Amino acid sequence: MSDPAGLKKTSLNELHRASGAKMVDFGGWDMPVQYSGLVDEHQTVRRAVGLFDVSHMGEIEIHGPEAAKLTDYVTTNSVAKLKTGQAHYSGLLYEHGGFVDDILVHKVADDHYFICVNASNQEKDFEHIQAFNRFSATVEFAGDRYAQLAIQGPRALETLQKLTPVDLAPIKYYWFTDGVVSGTPARIARTGYTGEDGFEIYIDPLEAPRIWNEIIDAGAEFGIKPCGLGARNTLRLESKMALYGHEIHASISPLEADLGWIVKLEKGEFIGRDSLAKQKDRGLTRKLAGFEMTGRGIGRDGYEVLVDGASAGWVTSGSPSPTLNRNIGLCYLPIDRAKAGQKIQVIVRNQPVDAVVVDTPFYKRSK
């Protein structure tokens, strides 16, 4: 199959195509949406282990004596609370409080922060951070230096441990370490976007195809399968993890997106702080909520939501849940209606279909 013109490709692109993956345009990248099938891949991650190519994600590094000050100023979470080797989820905001992007911040050292950003936003994020760099710090666009592979599922540790001398068990959730995987330098992080245990490895793109195959071999006894973006989406939805362009974007604030926990107003000045403080004082008018369809139909992204017969919000993400065998979704609702038990309707093919607001996350793994 000929490569589509104009799309960016990860260093694993030829491998995906040779493996028969179904490829799609995802934010300007030619990416695998599925291999064996979305539901099969989803269940494999929940029950065993799956391998994802997420090399389309971007990396930005901040170095220098005031690297911590710059990182703290452009993000919502408290960088000062991070210990070396620790990561946290955070937001890059505009002055008006809406999202530039949602990100992962890793503290490599007091003068070095490593930020993982969304694929379609990486140039924008870099320019945004650079525009506010009034500090003794250097901002580096580093995406070309890294491929990122995600090994996710209850057998992820056993799979990856075969390929690294690093003892993975002591790495806590949202911590990372620098070491070696399959003989090549790697940053090994225990974060994930599936709701399961798992690891991300950041490696040299030239080494990625070889290491991909070695991970597949290492996980063979556990039933590992390569997984595409389709399963990644249903896994993150079940776990109520936000997707940029859906739950969050420039006109949505972290408070509205039910992400108030990544906003540390008390830490001092940061971009968007004043707007968020005012929004908090005024009180929210809308909030992200989870729902489950009770009528026949699937509430897809962008569908209108009704309360008491009147338009009240919209679906941000919706899909059948392979784990729960129910049709679930996320939507924005007026704050006083975004409560479990609230009956709503979703317009599906021009017809209102019954649904109900439920507690989230929809799925939470047992420890």
N, C-alpha and C positions, 0 to 999 in steps of 0.2 A: 504493500500500500504506500502510495507516495505521501510524503510529508506535506501537511497543509502549509501553504505559504504564509509567512509573516508571524507564525506562532513561535514563542520561545519554547525551548526543549531542555529538559534535564539531561544529565549525562547517562540516565538509564532509559532514554527514549527508545533506542533501537532494541533494547532488551524487552521492553514492554510490548512493542509491536511484534517482535519475533515470538513472544509468548502468547500472542492472540488476544491481548487485552483490547477491550473496546475503548477507543480514545475519543476525547471531547476537548473542545476549547473551554478552558477554565481560566477566566481572567487573563486571557492572552497567552496561556500556556497550553501546550498539547499534552494532556494528562490522561492516565487510565481511569475510567469511571468504574469499570468492573472487569474481572477475569472470569471466575467460575459462575458468578451471579451475585447480585447484591445481598440477597437473604443468606445464601450459603457463606459468603465472606463475613457478614455481620455475626452469624451464629458461631463461626470459627473463632472470632475474636472474643466473644463472650465465654466460650467454652474451653478454648485452647490457646492459640496464638496466631496472629496475622502480621504480615509485613507490608508496610506502606512506604511508597516513595513520596516524601513531602519536600523534595529538594527545590520545589518552586517557591517555598517560603523564603523570605529575605532575612538577611542578617546585617545589623548595624553595630559597630563597635565604637565606644566612647572611651578615650584614653586621656590621661593628663592629671595634673595636681587637683583640678576642680571637676574631674569627671563625675564625682558623686553629686556635686551641686547642680551641674547641668542636667544630669539624669533625673534628679529629684524635681527640678523646675519644670521639665517638659512632661512629667508623668504624674498620675494621680495617687499612686500608692507611695508608701514611705520607704524610700531607698535607704535611709539611715538605719532602719531596722534589719536590713539584710546583712547576713554574715557571709564571709567568703565561702563560696561553694553553694550558696542558696539562691533560689530563684523565686520570683513571684509574678502573678498576673496583674496587669495594670492597663491604664488607658493613656493614649495620647489625645489631647483635646484641643479644640479651637477655643478662642477666648469666650465664645458664647456658650460653651459647655457641651457642645456636640462632639462626637467622636471623629478624630482623624483616623484612628485605628485602635484595635486592642492588641496587646503585645505581651511578651514574656521578657522580663528583665532578669539577667543572671549577673551576680557579682563575682567576677573573676579575681579581683583584687581591689584594694582601696582606690586605685587609680585606673581601673579597667572594668567597664560594664559591657556586657554582650546582650544584644536585644534581638529577639526573633520577632519578625513582623509578617503581616499577611502578604501573599504573593503580589496581588494587584496594587498594593499600596506602598511597596518598598521605596520607589523613587520619591513619592510624595512624602513619606515619613522622613526620609533622609533630609529632604529640603526643609521640612517643617522644623526638625530639630536644629539643623544648621542655621536657620533664620533666627533662632532664639539663643544662639551660642554667644553669650557675652562673657563667657568664663574662660579660664585658662584650661581649655580642653580641646581635643581634636575629635571630630566626628568622621568616621570612616564607613563608606559603603562597601560591605564585605561579602555580599551575597555570592559573588563569583568564586570565592575561595572555599565554599562549603556545599557539599551535598548533605541532605538530612534524610535519614531512614528512621522510621518509627516501628518498633517491635512491641506489639500490644496484645495483652491477654494474660490469663492466669499462668500460662507456661512461658511467658516472655523472659523471666529471669533465667530459668533453666536453659532456654535456647541461647540467649546471648552469653551466658556464663562460659559456654564451651569455647568462645572465641576471644576471651579477654582474660588477662591475669588479674585484672581489677576485681576485688571482692564486691560484687554488686549488692548483696543483701544489706549491708549497713547503709547504703545510699537511701536516705529517707525521701518521701514524696516531696517534690519540688526542691530537691537538691541535685547537685551534679558534681562530676569530677573529671579531670583531664587524665587520660590514660592511653591505652592502646587497644584496638580491636583488629583482629586478623592481621597483626603486624604493622598496622598503620596508626599514626596519632589520631586520637578521637576525643571529642568532648562527649561525655556520657551523662545524659540528664534523665531523671525519673519524673517526667511530667505526664504528658499525654492528653489526647482529645477524644477519648472513647469512653471514659468512665471506668476503664479497667486499669489494672497495674500495667506498667510498661516502661519502655525506655526510648529516648531519641538519641541517635548518635550523629554527630556532626563530623564529617570526614572530607578528605580531598575528593573532589568530584571524579578525578581520574581513577580512583580506587573503588568507587561506588558499585560498578557492575560486578566486579569480583566479590566484593563483600556481600552484596545482595545474594549472590548464588551460594556463598558460604553460610549465610544465615538460613536460607531455604534448606540447605543440607543439614544444618545443626538442629533445625526444628522439625525435621521430617518425622522423627519418632513421636512427636506430639500432634502431628497432623497440620503443621503450619501451611498456610496458603497466602499467596500474594493477594493484596486487597486494593481496591480502587477508591476513588473519592465518593462513590455512591454509598458504600458501607460506612465510610468515615462520617458522612453526613447523618445517617440514621443512628449511628452509635452516639454521636455528640448530641443529637436531638433528644434521645432517651435520657441523657444525662444533664439536659438543660444547659448546654454550653453554647454561648452566643456565637453566631456566624456574622462576620462583617458584611454589610450590604443587606442583611435580613433583620436580625434583632437590633443591631446597632449600626448607625451611620451618622452623617453630619448633623442631622436634625433631632437626634436622640441623645439624651444625657445618660450617664451611668446610673443616676438615681432612678430614672424612668425604666431603665433596662434591668432593674432589680440587681444592680451591681454596686450598690452603695458601699459594700464591704471593701471595694478596691479604692475608695475615695477617702483620703485622710486629710480632712479640712484642717485639723489641728496642727499639721506639720509645718504650716507657714505657706508662703506664696508659691503657687504653681499656676501654669496656664489653665484658665477656665475656672479657677477657684472662686472668684467673686460671683460668677454666674451661678455656680452650683450652690453657693451659700444663700444667694437670693432665692433660688428655686426651692431650697429646703425650708427657708423661712416662710415663703408664700404657701407652700404645700403643693404636692404633685397633683396634676390633673389626670394623668394617665400612668399606667404601669403594665409591664410585661407579665402575662399570666399563661399558665398551661391549661390546655383543654383536652377533653376526650370526646370524640364523636359518639353520640348515643343513637343517632339516626344513621341511615345507610348513606355513606359518602365519605370522601376524604377532603379535609380542609387544607387546600394547597396554598403555597406562598402567594400573598397578594389578594386572597379572597376577602370579601367584605364580611364583617361580623355585625350582627344585630343583637340588641338587647331590648326586650319588650317591643319588638317589631320595628325599632328605629335604628338607623346606622350608628354604630358605637365604636368601631375600630376595624382592624385588619389583621389577617394572619401573616405572621412573619416567616414561619416554617411549619410544614405539615406533611405527615407521611404515615403509612402503616408502620407500626412498631413490630419488628420481627421477634423481639424478646417477649413482649406483652400480648401480642396477637390482637392489638386494638389500634384504631386510628387515632393518632395523637397530633398535637400541634402547639405552637406558641402564638399568642396574639397580644396586641395592645388593646386595653380596655380602660374606661373611666376608672379612676382610682377606687371609687366606692363599689364598683362592680367586679373588681379583680380579686374576688375571694372565692375560695373553694366552695362548691355547691351552687354557685350562680349559674342559672340556665341561660344559654345563649343560642344563637343560630348562626350558621355559616352559609353564605350563599354559594351553592355548588351547582353549576350549570343553570344559573338563573333561578334556582329553587332554594328556599330556606331549609336547611337540614339541622336538626336538633343536636346540641352539644352541651357539655357542662364543664365549668372551670374546676380543675383538680389541683391538688398539691403537687409540687415539683421538688426534686427531679422525678421524672416518671420511673426511672430505674436507678437503683443504688446498689453497687456490689457489696456482698457480705465480706467483712474483713477476715 
